């Protein structure tokens, strides 16, 4: 029916319909663009509010743990040269508390963010390994505070 109308119509009618058809096509394209923009905006908002914040928190905890480990390792490595047993304990205690604080922050992660099942399993594994690390760090500080010569043997 439309094909017959276009075939039977004059050139003037065809040239008049061409801008109308192009405008309708352009309007449809604008509608698709607006729809995609709204969906992309929602995705970016989700990434900004959840995923990036979660990654930032994990990286912050990793940096804190790395710095704390370096300080703990340095404390134990230089223990026989600079510290006595009591100072090792006094200097090591805040670093052990920092490990505990990192552990607490990891435990709170599933409540603070939308965590997938895979991420939840990884956090549980990380908590298990952090618990082992904390035990070794406590043992190293305790041994060094008993006998400085044991500090290098129990370095974490």
C-alpha positions, 0 to 999 in steps of 0.5 A, a space after each residue: 500500500 505504501 509502495 503503491 502510494 510512493 510509486 503513484 505519487 508525483 515527484 513533488 510529493 516524494 520530495 516533500 515526504 523525504 524530509 519528513 521520513 528523515 526527521 522521523 528516522 532522526 527522532 528515532 535515533 535520538 530516542 535510542 541515544 537518550 535511552 542508551 545514555 540513561 542506561 550508561 549513566 545508571 551503570 556509571 553511577 553504580 560503578 562510582 558508588 559501589 565498585 570504585 568505593 569497594 576497590 578503594 577500600 580494598 586497596 587502602 587496606 592492602 596499602 596499610 597492611 603492606 606498610 605495617 608489614 614493612 614496619 614490623 619487619 624492620 623492627 624485627 630486623 633491627 631489633 638486636 641493634 637498636 632495641 631491648 626486649 621491652 622496647 620491641 614489645 612496646 614498638 610491636 604492640 601498635 603494629 599488631 593492633 593495626 593488623 587486628 584493625 585491618 581484620 575488623 575492616 575486612 569482616 565489615 566489608 560485606 555489610 558495607 558493600 554489595 559483595 558477590 558470592 565469589 568476592 565473599 569467598 575471597 574475603 573469607 580466604 583472605 581473613 583466614 590467611 590474615 589470621 595466620 599472619 597475625 598469629 605469626 606476627 604475634 609469635 615473632 614479637 613475643 619471641 623477640 620480647 623474650 630474647 632478641 636473638 630470636 627476632 631474626 628467626 621469627 620474622 614474618 
